[in-house]
C-alpha cells in the first residue's frame, strides 16, 4: 500500500481540515496586524451589517448561507463584546433588527483596508500557483452539493453522463445553443445575456446549468434560470446534432427536473416554438403542461408550458 502522504485525493478530507485550520489561524494574525479586533468567525455578520446598515438575523443567515442558530450565536457574542445594538423594526414590531453600534462602525475603515490587502495577497497566490482558490472551491462545492462523492463512487460511469457546469464548459454551453438557435432563428438579446455570461446571468442568481458529456465531450446542456422565489425557467436546452437520437435530451430533462426538486423549486416554466415538435413531445413526456402565460421577451416563442413540483 501507498504511504498516507501519497494517497492524494483519497486523503482530501484530512487535507481540507488541515488547510481550514491553517487559514483560520492565519486569519487571527491578519486581523491583529490591521487592528481589526473581532473574532474571524464574526466577519460575515460584521461585513453584512457594515454594508447594509441593519437587518434581521433571518435575512443575515440567508445572505451568508449560515444557519439561523449560528448567526444568533454570533450576534450574542458580538453584543457581549459591545459591537452590536438591536431594536424593533418600524415596519413590523415583531421583527428585531441588529446593527453595528458606534464602536463597531469606527472599525469599518480597518476592515476595508484588511479586505483590500487580503484580496491583493490572494491575487499574488494565484499568480504563484496558477490556481484561483475561491473559484476552485466554489465550483467544487456546487458540483458536490447535489451529487456528493459518496454517490459518485457508488456508480459505474456510463459513456454519457450529466455533470454540473464548470468554467471549462463555457464555450461549449454557448456553441451548443448558438448552433440550434441559428438553425431556425437569429439570436435575441436575452440569448446573448445568458450565453455570454452564464455565471453572472444564471449561476450567481441561484440558477443551475447541467452539461451532458459523451466520453468527456460536451454534447448537450440545459439550465434553470430563476424567475421568482418558487419559479425557475427551464431554458437553454440544446443537444448536438451528432448526439441526437441517443436520448440525451430526455436524460438532461429528467436530470434537471430532479435537481429542481432537490432545490425545493415549486414550479418550472419553459418557452419553446411549435416548430420544435420533438422537443415539445419531450417536455410533455417529462410532465409539462401547455399554458398561456405572460408575453415572452423572445420573438420566437409561441409555446409556453409549466410543471409543478414538490406538491
VOBA-1610 file (N, C-alpha, C; in pm, whole numbers, padded with zeros to 5 digits, always signed):
BEGIN
Unk+00084-00120+00000Unk+00000+00000+00000Unk+00087+00126+00000Unk+00030+00236-00054Unk+00099+00364-00055Unk+00106+00419+00086Unk+00203+00508+00110Unk+00206+00580+00237Unk+00090+00679+00238Unk+00051+00725+00358Unk-00065+00815+00369Unk-00043+00942+00288Unk+00078+00995+00287Unk+00108+01119+00217Unk+00101+01104+00065Unk+00095+00979+00017Unk+00087+00953-00127Unk-00055+00925-00175Unk-00152+00932-00085Unk-00289+00895-00121Unk-00360+00997-00208Unk-00313+01123-00207Unk-00374+01224-00292Unk-00519+01249-00258Unk-00608+01237-00359Unk-00750+01269-00342Unk-00816+01186-00231Unk-00765+01067-00206Unk-00827+00980-00106Unk-00816+01042+00033Unk-00713+01122+00055Unk-00693+01188+00184Unk-00741+01333+00181Unk-00830+01365+00089Unk-00874+01504+00070Unk-00937+01562+00196Unk-01020+01484+00265Unk-01086+01534+00385Unk-00987+01583+00489Unk-00882+01502+00511Unk-00778+01541+00607Unk-00707+01667+00562Unk-00674+01673+00433Unk-00602+01790+00380Unk-00686+01917+00393Unk-00817+01906+00367Unk-00904+02024+00378Unk-00917+02071+00522Unk-00925+01976+00616Unk-00932+02015+00757Unk-00804+02086+00799Unk-00690+02035+00754Unk-00562+02098+00788Unk-00552+02237+00726Unk-00599+02251+00600Unk-00596+02381+00534Unk-00688+02480+00604Unk-00808+02432+00643Unk-00903+02519+00713Unk-00845+02568+00845Unk-00778+02479+00917Unk-00716+02517+01045Unk-00605+02619+01022Unk-00527+02598+00915Unk-00417+02690+00883Unk-00471+02828+00846Unk-00576+02832+00763Unk-00635+02959+00721Unk-00697+03032+00841Unk-00765+02957+00929Unk-00827+03018+01046Unk-00722+03079+01139Unk-00614+03007+01161Unk-00507+03059+01245Unk-00444+03182+01182Unk-00423+03176+01052Unk-00362+03289+00982Unk-00455+03411+00984Unk-00586+03385+00982Unk-00683+03496+00987Unk-00665+03575+01116Unk-00642+03506+01228Unk-00621+03575+01355Unk-00500+03667+01347Unk-00392+03620+01284Unk-00272+03701+01269Unk-00299+03822+01180Unk-00378+03801+01073Unk-00409+03911+00981Unk-00495+04016+01049Unk-00596+03972+01125Unk-00683+04066+01195Unk-00601+04150+01294Unk-00508+04086+01364Unk-00425+04157+01462Unk-00336+04259+01392Unk-00285+04224+01275Unk-00196+04314+01201Unk-00266+04444+01164Unk-00396+04437+01136Unk-00471+04555+01096Unk-00549+04619+01211Unk-00534+04563+01331Unk-00605+04619+01444Unk-00755+04606+01434Unk-00799+04502+01361Unk-00943+04478+01341Unk-00986+04378+01448Unk-01027+04429+01564Unk-01043+04347+01684Unk-01176+04274+01690Unk-01195+04177+01601Unk-01311+04089+01609Unk-01264+03945+01592Unk-01349+03851+01629Unk-01321+03711+01604Unk-01342+03684+01454Unk-01252+03611+01388Unk-01268+03584+01246Unk-01404+03525+01208Unk-01461+03443+01297Unk-01590+03381+01265Unk-01703+03483+01263Unk-01680+03601+01320Unk-01783+03706+01319Unk-01784+03784+01188Unk-01679+03769+01109Unk-01662+03858+00993Unk-01782+03861+00899Unk-01843+03747+00859Unk-01956+03755+00766Unk-02069+03843+00817Unk-02102+03830+00947Unk-02209+03911+01005Unk-02167+04057+01010Unk-02044+04083+01053Unk-01993+04219+01061Unk-01997+04285+00923Unk-01953+04213+00822Unk-01947+04269+00687Unk-02086+04303+00633Unk-02182+04211+00653Unk-02319+04236+00606Unk-02376+04360+00672Unk-02357+04374+00803Unk-02410+04489+00874Unk-02338+04618+00835Unk-02208+04607+00808Unk-02134+04725+00763Unk-02182+04770+00625Unk-02227+04674+00545Unk-02271+04704+00408Unk-02415+04753+00404Unk-02502+04691+00485Unk-02646+04717+00475Unk-02701+04808+00583Unk-02627+04827+00691Unk-02673+04915+00798Unk-02745+04841+00908Unk-02851+04768+00875Unk-02927+04692+00975Unk-03006+04584+00904Unk-03025+04472+00975Unk-03104+04363+00916Unk-03143+04266+01026Unk-03232+04174+00989Unk-03274+04071+01085Unk-03179+03953+01080Unk-03179+03874+01184Unk-03096+03754+01190Unk-03134+03659+01077Unk-03263+03648+01049Unk-03310+03558+00942Unk-03249+03598+00808Unk-03253+03727+00774Unk-03200+03773+00646Unk-03049+03760+00639Unk-02981+03788+00750Unk-02836+03773+00751Unk-02797+03627+00727Unk-02868+03535+00792Unk-02839+03392+00776Unk-02854+03350+00631Unk-02959+03400+00564Unk-02980+03366+00423Unk-02866+03419+00337Unk-02825+03544+00364Unk-02723+03607+00280Unk-02588+03540+00291Unk-02550+03499+00411Unk-02417+03439+00429Unk-02421+03287+00428Unk-02541+03231+00404Unk-02556+03085+00395Unk-02515+03014+00524Unk-02555+03075+00637Unk-02536+03014+00769Unk-02673+02974+00823Unk-02672+02891+00926Unk-02798+02858+00993Unk-02842+02974+01081Unk-02972+02978+01110Unk-03025+03081+01199Unk-02961+03072+01337Unk-02941+02950+01384Unk-02880+02927+01515Unk-02738+02983+01519Unk-02663+02959+01411Unk-02524+03005+01405Unk-02516+03157+01409Unk-02601+03224+01330Unk-02599+03370+01327Unk-02645+03428+01461Unk-02747+03366+01522Unk-02794+03412+01652Unk-02682+03406+01755Unk-02605+03300+01751Unk-02494+03284+01845Unk-02388+03391+01822Unk-02355+03418+01695Unk-02256+03521+01663Unk-02304+03658+01710Unk-02432+03689+01686Unk-02488+03817+01728Unk-02478+03833+01879Unk-02509+03727+01954Unk-02500+03733+02101Unk-02356+03759+02145Unk-02261+03692+02078Unk-02120+03711+02114Unk-02075+03853+02082Unk-02122+03908+01969Unk-02084+04044+01932Unk-02150+04146+02025Unk-02271+04116+02071Unk-02335+04204+02170Unk-02256+04205+02300Unk-02210+04087+02341Unk-02133+04076+02465Unk-02003+04155+02456Unk-01950+04168+02334Unk-01827+04245+02311Unk-01858+04392+02284Unk-01985+04431+02297Unk-02029+04570+02278Unk-02000+04619+02135Unk-02047+04540+02036Unk-02030+04578+01896Unk-02163+04593+01822Unk-02271+04545+01883Unk-02399+04540+01814Unk-02509+04598+01902Unk-02602+04667+01837Unk-02723+04713+01903Unk-02843+04653+01832Unk-02954+04639+01899Unk-03074+04581+01840Unk-03195+04665+01875Unk-03296+04660+01786Unk-03419+04736+01808Unk-03529+04678+01721Unk-03653+04711+01753Unk-03767+04661+01678Unk-03781+04738+01546Unk-03819+04665+01440Unk-03840+04728+01310Unk-03959+04823+01316Unk-03944+04939+01254Unk-04055+05035+01249Unk-04166+04988+01157Unk-04132+04896+01064Unk-04232+04843+00971Unk-04310+04726+01030Unk-04245+04649+01119Unk-04309+04532+01178Unk-04251+04511+01317Unk-04328+04538+01419Unk-04278+04531+01556Unk-04240+04389+01599Unk-04282+04290+01520Unk-04245+04152+01552Unk-04103+04119+01511Unk-04044+04205+01426Unk-03911+04180+01372Unk-03807+04261+01448Unk-03703+04193+01495Unk-03591+04261+01562Unk-03477+04279+01463Unk-03428+04401+01453Unk-03316+04432+01365Unk-03190+04448+01448Unk-03078+04409+01390Unk-02948+04429+01455Unk-02863+04517+01366Unk-02776+04595+01429Unk-02690+04688+01355Unk-02560+04708+01432Unk-02457+04751+01363Unk-02332+04784+01429Unk-02351+04912+01510Unk-02296+04915+01631Unk-02303+05037+01710Unk-02187+05130+01672Unk-02177+05243+01737Unk-02074+05342+01700Unk-01933+05287+01716Unk-01912+05205+01819Unk-01779+05145+01839Unk-01742+05056+01721Unk-01836+04973+01674Unk-01810+04884+01561Unk-01794+04963+01431Unk-01877+05064+01412Unk-01868+05145+01289Unk-01731+05210+01276Unk-01670+05245+01388Unk-01537+05306+01384Unk-01431+05208+01336Unk-01464+05076+01336Unk-01370+04973+01292Unk-01381+04944+01143Unk-01484+04997+01078Unk-01508+04967+00937Unk-01392+05007+00846Unk-01329+05125+00864Unk-01214+05158+00778Unk-01102+05055+00785Unk-01075+05002+00905Unk-00972+04898+00918Unk-01015+04770+00847Unk-01145+04739+00855Unk-01196+04622+00785Unk-01173+04635+00635Unk-01202+04755+00580Unk-01184+04777+00436Unk-01038+04763+00396Unk-00947+04817+00477Unk-00804+04805+00448Unk-00762+04658+00449Unk-00814+04584+00547Unk-00780+04442+00555Unk-00832+04366+00434Unk-00957+04394+00392Unk-01014+04325+00276Unk-00931+04351+00151Unk-00890+04477+00131Unk-00808+04511+00014Unk-00674+04437+00018Unk-00614+04429+00136Unk-00484+04363+00150Unk-00496+04214+00124Unk-00602+04151+00178Unk-00621+04007+00156Unk-00648+03979+00009Unk-00726+04065-00056Unk-00753+04048-00198Unk-00623+04052-00278Unk-00536+04147-00245Unk-00406+04156-00313Unk-00321+04033-00286Unk-00323+03985-00162Unk-00245+03866-00127Unk-00294+03743-00202Unk-00426+03729-00218Unk-00480+03614-00289Unk-00452+03622-00439Unk-00449+03743-00494Unk-00410+03756-00636Unk-00265+03714-00654Unk-00181+03750-00557Unk-00040+03709-00562Unk-00028+03557-00555Unk-00109+03495-00465Unk-00107+03349-00453Unk-00152+03283-00584Unk-00251+03343-00649Unk-00299+03289-00777Unk-00189+03294-00882Unk-00113+03404-00884Unk-00003+03416-00980Unk+00105+03312-00953Unk+00130+03285-00825Unk+00233+03187-00788Unk+00192+03045-00821Unk+00065+03012-00797Unk+00020+02873-00809Unk-00054+02842-00940Unk-00107+02947-01004Unk-00190+02924-01122Unk-00330+02876-01087Unk-00365+02886-00958Unk-00496+02837-00910Unk-00572+02952-00845Unk-00695+02974-00889Unk-00784+03068-00822Unk-00858+02988-00716Unk-00812+02996-00592Unk-00865+02910-00485Unk-01014+02933-00463Unk-01059+03058-00464Unk-01201+03086-00441Unk-01286+03025-00551Unk-01244+03042-00676Unk-01322+02985-00787Unk-01323+02833-00778Unk-01208+02773-00746Unk-01200+02627-00736Unk-01292+02574-00628Unk-01290+02638-00510Unk-01375+02593-00400Unk-01523+02609-00436Unk-01558+02723-00499Unk-01698+02750-00534Unk-01751+02649-00635Unk-01670+02618-00736Unk-01713+02524-00840Unk-01728+02383-00782Unk-01631+02340-00703Unk-01637+02205-00644Unk-01756+02194-00550Unk-01780+02298-00469Unk-01893+02295-00377Unk-02024+02280-00452Unk-02038+02352-00564Unk-02161+02343-00643Unk-02179+02203-00701Unk-02070+02142-00745Unk-02078+02009-00805Unk-02110+01901-00703Unk-02065+01921-00579Unk-02087+01819-00476Unk-02216+01838-00398Unk-02280+01955-00414Unk-02397+01986-00333Unk-02508+01883-00351Unk-02535+01845-00474Unk-02644+01751-00501Unk-02594+01617-00556Unk-02464+01608-00581Unk-02407+01479-00623Unk-02276+01460-00550Unk-02284+01421-00422Unk-02164+01411-00339Unk-02073+01296-00382Unk-01956+01293-00323Unk-01857+01191-00359Unk-01912+01051-00334Unk-01991+01034-00226Unk-02045+00902-00196Unk-02134+00851-00308Unk-02207+00942-00374Unk-02292+00900-00486Unk-02208+00868-00609Unk-02097+00937-00625Unk-02012+00917-00742Unk-01936+00784-00735Unk-01893+00746-00615Unk-01816+00622-00606Unk-01905+00499-00613Unk-02037+00516-00592Unk-02128+00403-00600Unk-02167+00368-00743Unk-02148+00465-00833Unk-02199+00448-00969Unk-02088+00402-01063Unk-02129+00320-01163Unk-02040+00287-01274Unk-02061+00394-01379Unk-01956+00468-01413Unk-01970+00581-01504Unk-02006+00534-01644Unk-02124+00572-01695Unk-02160+00538-01833Unk-02086+00629-01929Unk-02093+00597-02057Unk-02028+00683-02156Unk-02091+00822-02155Unk-02223+00828-02142Unk-02293+00956-02138Unk-02336+00984-01994Unk-02294+01097-01943Unk-02333+01135-01807Unk-02360+01285-01802Unk-02430+01326-01699Unk-02467+01466-01681Unk-02391+01521-01561Unk-02326+01636-01581Unk-02247+01699-01475Unk-02288+01845-01461Unk-02248+01905-01350Unk-02273+02047-01331Unk-02178+02131-01414Unk-02224+02249-01446Unk-02143+02344-01523Unk-02014+02378-01450Unk-01908+02396-01524Unk-01781+02448-01474Unk-01730+02547-01579Unk-01643+02640-01542Unk-01594+02738-01639Unk-01538+02678-01767Unk-01482+02558-01760Unk-01425+02497-01880Unk-01532+02461-01983Unk-01660+02461-01943Unk-01768+02429-02037Unk-01835+02556-02092Unk-01780+02674-02061Unk-01844+02799-02102Unk-01863+02806-02254Unk-01758+02778-02329Unk-01767+02786-02475Unk-01861+02681-02532Unk-01860+02561-02472Unk-01949+02454-02520Unk-02095+02492-02495Unk-02124+02550-02378Unk-02260+02593-02346Unk-02309+02694-02450Unk-02223+02786-02486Unk-02263+02888-02585Unk-02276+02828-02724Unk-02177+02751-02767Unk-02178+02699-02904Unk-02292+02601-02929Unk-02325+02519-02829Unk-02437+02425-02845Unk-02568+02500-02866Unk-02588+02609-02792Unk-02710+02687-02807Unk-02712+02767-02935Unk-02599+02829-02969Unk-02592+02907-03093Unk-02620+02818-03213Unk-02570+02694-03207Unk-02587+02602-03319Unk-02734+02574-03348Unk-02813+02541-03243Unk-02952+02506-03270Unk-03040+02628-03293Unk-03013+02739-03221Unk-03094+02859-03242Unk-03075+02913-03384Unk-02950+02916-03428Unk-02919+02970-03561Unk-02978+02887-03674Unk-03009+02762-03645Unk-03068+02676-03747Unk-03207+02725-03788Unk-03279+02786-03693Unk-03417+02830-03720Unk-03436+02981-03712Unk-03362+03048-03623Unk-03386+03189-03596Unk-03254+03264-03578Unk-03265+03393-03549Unk-03150+03473-03511Unk-03146+03483-03358Unk-03027+03493-03304Unk-03015+03510-03160Unk-03073+03644-03117Unk-03137+03646-03000Unk-03200+03767-02949Unk-03127+03815-02824Unk-03163+03934-02778Unk-03093+03995-02665Unk-03088+03905-02542Unk-03200+03839-02501Unk-03191+03751-02384Unk-03094+03634-02404Unk-03080+03589-02531Unk-02983+03482-02559Unk-02842+03527-02526Unk-02806+03646-02573Unk-02670+03695-02551Unk-02641+03713-02402Unk-02740+03761-02326Unk-02719+03780-02182Unk-02683+03649-02113Unk-02755+03542-02149Unk-02733+03412-02084Unk-02608+03343-02136Unk-02583+03352-02266Unk-02474+03276-02327Unk-02339+03345-02312Unk-02338+03477-02306Unk-02211+03549-02291Unk-02164+03554-02146Unk-02256+03542-02052Unk-02220+03549-01910Unk-02304+03451-01829Unk-02285+03320-01849Unk-02368+03222-01777Unk-02350+03227-01626Unk-02228+03261-01581Unk-02207+03271-01436Unk-02288+03386-01378Unk-02275+03504-01436Unk-02344+03620-01382Unk-02493+03617-01401Unk-02538+03571-01518Unk-02681+03577-01552Unk-02759+03460-01494Unk-02694+03345-01478Unk-02766+03225-01434Unk-02716+03176-01298Unk-02591+03137-01289Unk-02541+03071-01168Unk-02540+03163-01046Unk-02496+03286-01063Unk-02489+03377-00949Unk-02626+03430-00907Unk-02729+03397-00983Unk-02867+03435-00948Unk-02945+03312-00899Unk-02873+03219-00836Unk-02931+03096-00778Unk-02974+02995-00884Unk-02929+03013-01008Unk-02966+02921-01115Unk-02873+02802-01124Unk-02890+02727-01232Unk-02819+02600-01248Unk-02798+02573-01396Unk-02685+02513-01430Unk-02658+02466-01566Unk-02606+02323-01557Unk-02663+02234-01637Unk-02614+02097-01647Unk-02556+02074-01786Unk-02451+01994-01792Unk-02383+01962-01917Unk-02384+01811-01937Unk-02424+01766-02055Unk-02419+01623-02089Unk-02286+01596-02159Unk-02217+01492-02113Unk-02086+01456-02169Unk-02092+01316-02229Unk-02028+01299-02341Unk-02009+01169-02403Unk-01860+01141-02406Unk-01816+01053-02317Unk-01673+01024-02300Unk-01595+01153-02276Unk-01654+01245-02199Unk-01588+01369-02164Unk-01614+01486-02256Unk-01677+01461-02370Unk-01703+01568-02467Unk-01843+01625-02446Unk-01857+01758-02431Unk-01989+01818-02413Unk-02076+01798-02538Unk-02194+01738-02518Unk-02283+01713-02631Unk-02423+01771-02607Unk-02446+01825-02488Unk-02578+01881-02459Unk-02574+01965-02333Unk-02678+02045-02314Unk-02682+02132-02197Unk-02825+02177-02171Unk-02851+02224-02052Unk-02978+02288-02018Unk-02956+02368-01891Unk-03050+02459-01863Unk-03031+02549-01750Unk-03162+02573-01676Unk-03149+02613-01551Unk-03260+02666-01473Unk-03229+02812-01443Unk-03317+02903-01483Unk-03299+03046-01462Unk-03407+03094-01366Unk-03365+03156-01257Unk-03460+03198-01156Unk-03550+03310-01207Unk-03682+03293-01188Unk-03780+03395-01223Unk-03842+03457-01100Unk-03866+03376-00998Unk-03922+03423-00871Unk-03873+03326-00764Unk-03911+03351-00638Unk-03862+03267-00529Unk-03894+03120-00549Unk-04010+03090-00607Unk-04050+02950-00620Unk-04063+02904-00765Unk-04022+02987-00861Unk-04037+02954-01003Unk-03905+02972-01077Unk-03867+02868-01152Unk-03747+02874-01236Unk-03787+02839-01380Unk-03717+02901-01474Unk-03739+02870-01615Unk-03642+02762-01660Unk-03694+02658-01721Unk-03608+02560-01785Unk-03573+02617-01921Unk-03446+02643-01944Unk-03406+02716-02064Unk-03273+02664-02117Unk-03241+02711-02234Unk-03111+02685-02297Unk-03080+02535-02307Unk-03184+02456-02337Unk-03162+02314-02362Unk-03119+02296-02507Unk-03006+02232-02525Unk-02954+02209-02659Unk-02878+02077-02662Unk-02890+02005-02772Unk-02819+01879-02792Unk-02750+01885-02928Unk-02625+01848-02930Unk-02550+01849-03056Unk-02616+01757-03158Unk-02624+01798-03285Unk-02684+01713-03389Unk-02623+01574-03394Unk-02493+01563-03368Unk-02427+01432-03376Unk-02466+01340-03261Unk-02530+01397-03158Unk-02570+01316-03042Unk-02720+01293-03037Unk-02794+01349-03131Unk-02940+01334-03128Unk-02979+01189-03159Unk-03086+01145-03096Unk-03128+01006-03111Unk-03072+00914-03006Unk-02989+00967-02916Unk-02929+00886-02810Unk-02999+00905-02675Unk-03107+00980-02675Unk-03179+01003-02550Unk-03116+01107-02460Unk-03028+01190-02517Unk-02958+01290-02437Unk-03054+01396-02385Unk-03147+01441-02470Unk-03242+01543-02428Unk-03328+01496-02312Unk-03375+01372-02318Unk-03458+01317-02210Unk-03375+01303-02083Unk-03251+01259-02096Unk-03163+01246-01980Unk-03141+01382-01914Unk-03116+01485-01995Unk-03097+01619-01942Unk-03224+01670-01875Unk-03338+01650-01943Unk-03465+01697-01890Unk-03497+01634-01755Unk-03484+01502-01746Unk-03511+01434-01620Unk-03413+01475-01511Unk-03287+01494-01550Unk-03184+01532-01452Unk-03211+01669-01393Unk-03251+01763-01480Unk-03271+01899-01429Unk-03400+01910-01349Unk-03500+01829-01381Unk-03622+01827-01301Unk-03593+01770-01163Unk-03514+01663-01157Unk-03478+01605-01028Unk-03397+01702-00944Unk-03307+01775-01011Unk-03228+01873-00938Unk-03317+01986-00885Unk-03414+02028-00965Unk-03507+02133-00922Unk-03583+02089-00797Unk-03622+01963-00792Unk-03691+01910-00674Unk-03601+01919-00552Unk-03474+01882-00567Unk-03381+01887-00456Unk-03359+02031-00409Unk-03368+02126-00501Unk-03351+02267-00468Unk-03475+02326-00402Unk-03584+02250-00400Unk-03707+02299-00340Unk-03789+02388-00431Unk-03762+02381-00562Unk-03838+02462-00658Unk-03981+02409-00665Unk-04078+02499-00667Unk-04218+02459-00673Unk-04271+02451-00816Unk-04220+02537-00903Unk-04278+02544-01039Unk-04166+02566-01140Unk-04173+02487-01249Unk-04085+02507-01363Unk-04167+02562-01480Unk-04107+02652-01554Unk-04173+02716-01667Unk-04078+02709-01785Unk-04132+02695-01906Unk-04046+02696-02024Unk-04118+02761-02141Unk-04036+02807-02236Unk-04087+02864-02361Unk-04023+02792-02477Unk-04100+02768-02582Unk-04049+02697-02698Unk-04121+02748-02822Unk-04109+02672-02931Unk-04175+02707-03055Unk-04238+02581-03115Unk-04353+02597-03174Unk-04427+02482-03227Unk-04352+02408-03337Unk-04250+02472-03396Unk-04168+02404-03498Unk-04091+02288-03436Unk-04057+02302-03309Unk-03972+02203-03242Unk-04056+02091-03183Unk-04120+02015-03268Unk-04213+01911-03223Unk-04146+01804-03137Unk-04028+01754-03171Unk-03964+01654-03083Unk-03937+01709-02943Unk-03897+01837-02937Unk-03870+01897-02805Unk-03997+01907-02723Unk-04105+01947-02787Unk-04232+01963-02716Unk-04281+01827-02665Unk-04265+01723-02748Unk-04304+01589-02703Unk-04220+01546-02583Unk-04093+01583-02585Unk-04004+01551-02472Unk-04053+01619-02344Unk-04087+01747-02355Unk-04135+01820-02238Unk-04265+01758-02186Unk-04353+01720-02278Unk-04479+01656-02238Unk-04452+01524-02167Unk-04354+01451-02215Unk-04319+01323-02156Unk-04268+01341-02013Unk-04195+01451-01989Unk-04143+01478-01856Unk-04255+01520-01761Unk-04364+01574-01817Unk-04478+01613-01734Unk-04523+01757-01749Unk-04462+01834-01839Unk-04502+01973-01860Unk-04639+01981-01925Unk-04715+02084-01886Unk-04848+02110-01941Unk-04847+02244-02016Unk-04926+02252-02123Unk-04934+02375-02201Unk-05015+02480-02125Unk-04968+02605-02130Unk-05039+02716-02067Unk-05031+02838-02159Unk-05106+02940-02125Unk-05091+03070-02190Unk-05043+03166-02082Unk-04915+03199-02087Unk-04856+03283-01984Unk-04841+03427-02027Unk-04757+03499-01954Unk-04731+03640-01983Unk-04652+03652-02114Unk-04655+03770-02178Unk-04579+03790-02301Unk-04431+03756-02282Unk-04374+03691-02382Unk-04235+03647-02374Unk-04140+03753-02429Unk-04018+03761-02375Unk-03917+03852-02432Unk-03860+03799-02564Unk-03892+03672-02597Unk-03842+03612-02721Unk-03947+03622-02831Unk-03907+03673-02947Unk-03999+03681-03061Unk-04035+03541-03112Unk-03946+03444-03093Unk-03968+03310-03148Unk-04060+03224-03061Unk-04101+03274-02946Unk-04181+03193-02854Unk-04328+03192-02894Unk-04383+03072-02918Unk-04528+03059-02936Unk-04582+02940-02857Unk-04498+02882-02770Unk-04537+02772-02683Unk-04488+02803-02542Unk-04579+02790-02446Unk-04544+02809-02305Unk-04596+02689-02226Unk-04516+02639-02131Unk-04551+02520-02057Unk-04505+02535-01912Unk-04565+02456-01822Unk-04526+02460-01682Unk-04534+02322-01621Unk-04461+02305-01512Unk-04462+02180-01438Unk-04450+02213-01290Unk-04548+02166-01210Unk-04543+02190-01066Unk-04470+02074-00997Unk-04383+02109-00902Unk-04301+02011-00832Unk-04326+02020-00682Unk-04276+01921-00609Unk-04278+01922-00463Unk-04415+01952-00405Unk-04517+01890-00463Unk-04653+01910-00413Unk-04671+01835-00282
//
